Amino acid sequence: MVLSVSQRVTAVLFCSQRLRQAFDRMLGFLKEPFVVTAEINVNLVALTVMGLINRLWGLCYPRAVVFDEVYYGQFVSLYMKRIFFVDDSGPPFGHMLLALGGYLGGFDGNFLWNRIGAEYSMNVPVWSLRLLPALAGALCVPLAYQILVELHFSHCAALGAALLILLENSLITQSRFMLLESILIFFILLAVLSYLKFYNLQKHRVKYMGLFTYMLLLATAGLHFWHLIGDQNLSNVSLLCHFLARGLALIIIPMGLYLSFFYVHLALLYRSGPHDQIMTSAFQASLEGGLARITQGQPLEVAYGSQITLRNVLGKPVQCWLHSHTNTYPIRYENGRGSSHQQQVTCYPFKDVNNWWIVKDPGMQQLVVSNPPRPVRHGHIVQLVHGITTRYLNTHDVAAPLSPHSQEVSCYIDYNISMPAQNLWRVEIVNRESDTDVWKTILSEVRFVHLSGASLPEWGYRQLEVVGEKLSKGYHQSMVWNVEEHRYGKSQEQKEREVELHSPTQMDISKNLSFMAKFTELQWKILTLKNEDTEHKYSSSALDWITMDTNIAYWLHPTSGAQIHLLGNVATWASGNAAALVYLCLSLWYLLRRRRKIYDISEDAWQLWMSAGGICAGGWAVNYLPFFLMEKTLFLYHYLPAVTFQILLIPVICAAQEHVECPDCGLVLLGVLCVLHLQPRNLRAARAVPHGTQGLALEGHLEHPDPKALTTPALGQQKETPFVQSQEFIVSIMEILTVGSAIL
C-alpha cells in the first residue's frame, strides 16, 4: 500500500500533536510538588521502641559470664581465630550471628571461657556480643503484633499479644545475654509472619527446634493448597503457579539459605582445631595445620611397596589406627579360653611408629615401590607387613579375645606347628566409582577387617580389639579403613626402613574436598554426634515446664545477693496453659456439634478459629512435645519457643469468644491488665529476676542458689540499675495505653 502526500502530512501532524500533549503533561507534572504518602502504624512503632528499650538498656550488666555464655563464648572465640569446630545443637547460623557481634565489637577471641561468673576482661566487647540476641528479642514484640493482625484479629487483640511478649520475664532474661533462644524465636516468628503475608497476598489477587515449626508451615501450606485444588474458579495454570510459588518459598529458598550458612561457616573455619579429630582423614587434611601439615606432600595412589597408616572410619568410641607391637596374646585368657599366642594387633588411638604397614605383592618379595609404581586397585590381593616387626597381618579360626563370635586378628609368628599363615587380604574399595578404581590416600574407604570397639585387658595395654568376621554382615563403618599417612617405600633393608618410617614425606599432592563433600560429612556428624549427658543442678523435665516447677539461676553476686533467674511470669504461663486447654476442648466440641449439623459459629469464624488456633496451638505442640522423645539434658529455656506460641494463643482465645469480629475487646484487655497489674504487686521481684538487682534472697522471693553451682568474682555492691528504671517506665506507659484503649 502506498500513502499519498496528504495522508503523510496528516500522520506527521497527528504524531506531533501527541508528542506535544505528552510534553505538556510532563511540564504539568513538574509544576506540581512531588508528594509521598505513607501509613504509619503507631502501635507497631511504639511496641518496637519499647521492645528496644526493654531489651537494650544497660546491656553490659553484669560484666561477667552468665550461664551458657560460657558455652557459646567458646565458639565465638573459635570463629575469631578461624578454628574449625562441631556443635551438635544445630546449624551454624546462630553461632555466626553471635560471632558477628564479636567481630563488630573488635573481639580478638582471646578470653578463657572456663567458668560461669568469671569477670570479662577489657578486650571483650560485652555490649556487642549481647547486641544481636537483644535485638532479636526486641523485634519479637512487633512480630507478635503483626502475626495476630495477619490472622485477621483486631488490633486490640494483637496489642494484647505484643504486650504479653514484651513483659514476659523469661523472654526478657533470655534475650539480654549471648544466648541463641531469642534468635531462634525471632526467626520462627518471622517465618510464620512471612508465610501468612504470602497467603493473604495471594488471596487478594534457624538449635534444630526451628525445624518443627518449618514442618508446621509446610503442613499448613499443603492444607491451603489442598483447598485451592477444590476451587473451580482456578485454572490448571493458576494451580501450577500456586504450587511452584510455594515450592520456591518453602523448599528451594530455605534449602539455598541452609547450604549458604554452611558454606560461610566452612569458609571462615579453615584452621585445624580440637574438634576436627572426629572428622574423616579427608576432612582433616583439607584444614590448615593439624593433619594437613602431616599429610602435605603424600602420594595420592597407593602402590605395592607403599608405607601406610590405616585409620578406622567409624572413629568410635575414639579415633584409632591399625597397630601392632611385639607383645603376643596370652596363651589363655581369664575365662579359660585359649589363644593363638600370636603377635597382638589392636587399634591404637595415638600417632605411633607402630601404626605403619607396608603394602606387599604376595607374588614378590620386595618391600619397596617399583619404578614406575604399580598402583593397587579394587579387588587386588595384598599382604600387609607391619613396618617395625616385619610380621604379616593375619587372621585364622581362633576366637577373638573379647568377641568369641569373631576371629582373632594377629601378626603371624611361625611356631612350626599346624597353624599355617592366613595373610592374604582382598582390597575392597567401598566408595569406588568403578571396579577398576585405584586405592587412594585419604579418599578411598577400604574394607579389611571388623573393629569391635572393646578395650583389651592389661596384657593388651587397654587398646581396642580388632577382629575378623567369618561372614560379611554388610557395610558398616567399623569395617572400613582409610589410608591417612602414606609414603613410597625406598629401603629394602630393615634398619634403613625403620629410619624411613620415622621421616616425613616429601612429595606434594593437594587433596581438597568439595564443599558438598564437606557439607555432607559435617551435617551427618551434627545429626549423629552425641555428647555425654551429665546431670545438672538446673536440668529439668519437659513436664516441669508447664507447671513452672523449675527455674535456672543464671548469675548471682556473692556479697550483695543480686541474682538473675530464668523464671516465667506465673499469670502469663498459667493463662497460656489454660488457653491451650480451652482451644483443645472447644475445637473438639465444635467438631462434634458440626458433625451433628449444629453450627455454633459462622463458616468464616470457624475457618479463622481453625487456622489461627492451628498455627498458635500447633506451634506450641511442635516446639514442646518432641522433647518427651529426646534423650538429652533439658533446661527451662528449651520451652521458650513453645511458650511464645502459647502467649499468642491467649488473645486468640479471648477474641474468638466474640465470634471473631470482636467489637468489644474488653475480655482481651482484661487479660492483659491482669498480667500488668501483677507486675506492680510483686514489682521488685518481677524486675529483679531478669535484671539482677539485689536483695531477692533476703526478701524471701527466691531461694539463694548454691554458691558451688555458680561462682562469681566480687563485682561490687549493686544499686538500682537502669533496667529497673526502664521496666518501671514501660509498665507505666503500658498501663496508661491499655486503660486508654479500654475506655475508647
HELIX and SHEET records of a PDB file:
HELIX    1   1 VAL A    5  LYS A   31  1                                  27    
HELIX    2   2 VAL A   42  LEU A   56  1                                  15    
HELIX    3   3 GLU A   69  MET A   80  1                                  12    
HELIX    4   4 PHE A   93  LEU A  104  1                                  12    
HELIX    5   5 VAL A  126  GLU A  150  1                                  25    
HELIX    6   6 HIS A  155  LEU A  167  1                                  13    
HELIX    7   7 ASN A  169  SER A  175  1                                   7    
HELIX    8   8 GLU A  181  HIS A  204  1                                  24    
HELIX    9   9 GLY A  210  ILE A  229  1                                  20    
HELIX   10  10 ASN A  236  GLY A  247  1                                  12    
HELIX   11  11 LEU A  248  ILE A  252  3                                   5    
HELIX   12  12 ILE A  253  LEU A  268  1                                  16    
HELIX   13  13 PRO A  274  ILE A  278  5                                   5    
HELIX   14  14 SER A  281  ALA A  285  1                                   5    
HELIX   15  15 LEU A  291  THR A  295  1                                   5    
HELIX   16  16 VAL A  353  ASN A  355  5                                   3    
HELIX   17  17 GLU A  458  GLY A  460  5                                   3    
HELIX   18  18 GLN A  477  MET A  479  5                                   3    
HELIX   19  19 GLN A  494  HIS A  502  1                                   9    
HELIX   20  20 PHE A  515  THR A  528  1                                  14    
HELIX   21  21 ALA A  542  ILE A  546  1                                   5    
HELIX   22  22 VAL A  570  ARG A  595  1                                  26    
HELIX   23  23 GLU A  603  TYR A  624  1                                  22    
HELIX   24  24 LEU A  625  LEU A  629  5                                   5    
HELIX   25  25 LEU A  636  TYR A  639  5                                   4    
HELIX   26  26 LEU A  640  ALA A  656  1                                  17    
HELIX   27  27 GLY A  666  ARG A  681  1                                  16    
HELIX   28  28 LEU A  683  HIS A  691  1                                   9    
HELIX   29  29 LEU A  696  GLU A  699  1                                   4    
HELIX   30  30 PRO A  722  ILE A  743  1                                  22    
SHEET    1   A 7 TRP A 425  ARG A 426  0                                        
SHEET    2   A 7 ILE A 381  HIS A 386 -1                                        
SHEET    3   A 7 TRP A 356  LYS A 360 -1                                        
SHEET    4   A 7 SER A 306  ASN A 312 -1                                        
SHEET    5   A 7 VAL A 480  TYR A 488 -1                                        
SHEET    6   A 7 VAL A 446  ARG A 447 -1                                        
SHEET    7   A 7 GLU A 428  ILE A 429 -1                                        
SHEET    1   B 4 TRP A 321  THR A 328  0                                        
SHEET    2   B 4 GLN A 343  TYR A 348 -1                                        
SHEET    3   B 4 GLN A 407  CYS A 411 -1                                        
SHEET    4   B 4 LEU A 393  ALA A 399 -1                                        
SHEET    1   C 4 TRP A 321  THR A 328  0                                        
SHEET    2   C 4 GLN A 343  TYR A 348 -1                                        
SHEET    3   C 4 LEU A 464  GLY A 468 -1                                        
SHEET    4   C 4 HIS A 450  SER A 455 -1                                        
SHEET    1   D 2 ILE A 552  LEU A 556  0                                        
SHEET    2   D 2 GLN A 563  LEU A 566 -1                                        
END                                                                             
